[in-house]
C-alpha cells in the first residue's frame, strides 16, 4: 500500500455518501488538467439543477424540505411551513435542487449530507486525499478510473441527467470498491473508530464526540514518527487537542479553548470533529455496517455485520490483502468461492486487465483485482484476494514460459501487470 496516506485528512461533514465520489470523478479528465474551482463547479451543476416535483411526490419532498429548514418560512412563527411549501410544489411555483430530490427518497438509509458551494470544492480535495485524483492536475488516478467504471456499470452516473436514477442509493459493487480504498488510505482511523463503537445505539454528540480524543490519539500512535509523516502527526495532534477541550466542558453550552487559546463556542470546536467522524460513520451506513433509526439524525445502531468488519481491520494491512473480500462476503451473507490457482487467477483478471490497460500495455493489479471481484459479486462469490493476485502473477511471470509480466513499484512490490496469452 505504498504511496497511500495513513489517514484521510480532508473528508468533510457534507461528504456523507459513497456515490458523491463518482459524481465528482465523472467530470475529471484522464489527461487534461482542471483547476479545483472548475471541477467543483462541474460537479455541483447536475446536483444543483432545478427539477419539478411530480404531484405524487409533493408530500415526500415537502416533509424533507421542512425537516432540513429549506421550506418556506412562516411570517408569524419564523418556522418552515410544510403546508405552504407543499402547495407551491404542487402548483409548480417552486422547484427543488436535484440533490434535494435524491435526498428526500425514503429508500435511502440516510437523508443527511446536503452539499453547498464550499463543500463541493472540499469533495474535490477529498478525492485527491483518497488518491482518486492526482494532486497537481486533478486528472483521474488509476483507482478513480476504477470507481468510475463500476459507477458506469451499475448505472450510478445516470443520476447526472435523470431524476429517476438516484445516485445516492448504495450499490454493493460500488460500495465494496470504495471501502477497499478507504481502508487502504485510512486503516488506523477506521480501526480505532470501529473499536470504540458500542453495540446498539450511538449518538454523535452524546457518545462519539466525547470519545473523539481517545480515538484520535490511538490512531496517531500507529503512524510512524518520521519526517515524511510530520504532516499527518501534526494534524492528529491538533484535532486531538480540540477534542480534549470539548471533552472538558461541564455543560453543553460552556465555552471551550480553541486552537488559538481563546474561549470559543463549543460548536467552533465541534465542527472539525463532525468533519472527521460523520463522513466515516455515513460510509459505514452505506456499507450496511451501521443503520440510522432516523434518516435525518446523526444517531446510529450497529448491525450484526459490524463484527466481521471489526475482525477484518483488527488484522491490519496484511489482513486487507488476504481477507478483505472474504470478510465482505461474510458481511453480505454470501458463500465464499476464493480462487488460488495462478492460471485461474489470470483468467479471472483478464477482462479487467484489458479494460484498465494503459498506454504501456500494463494494468494496475489492485484495480484489476477489485474490478474483477465486484463484477463477480453474488452468492456464491467467486473472488481472488489481492495477496493471492500478487503471488499468482509473480508465479506466472517467473515461469519457464512466462504468461505474465509484472512491474514493481519503488518498494519492489508488484504494482502493474500484463497477460501474455
Secondary structure, DSSP 8 states (H G I E B T S, - for coil): -TTS-SS-----TT---THHHHHHHTT--SSS---HHHHHHHHHHHHH-EE---GGGHHHHHHHHHHTT-S-B-TTT-SB-HHHHHHHHHHTS--EEHHHHHHT-TTSS-------HHHHHHHHHHHHHTTSB-TTT--B-HHHHHHHHHHHHHTGGGGGT-SSS-TTS--HHHHHHHHHHHHHHHHHHHHHHHHH--SSEEEIIIIIHHHHHHHHHHHHTTS--SGGGHHHHHHHHHHHHHHHHHHT-SSTT--EE-TTSSEE-HHHHHHHHHHHHHHHHHHHHHTTSEE-SSTTSSEEEE-TTHHHHHHHHHTHHHHHHHHHHHHHHHHHT--EEE---HHHHHHHHHHHHHHT--TTS-EEHHHHHHHHHHHT-SSSEEE--HHHHHHHHHHHHTSTT-SEEEEE-TTS-EEEEEE--
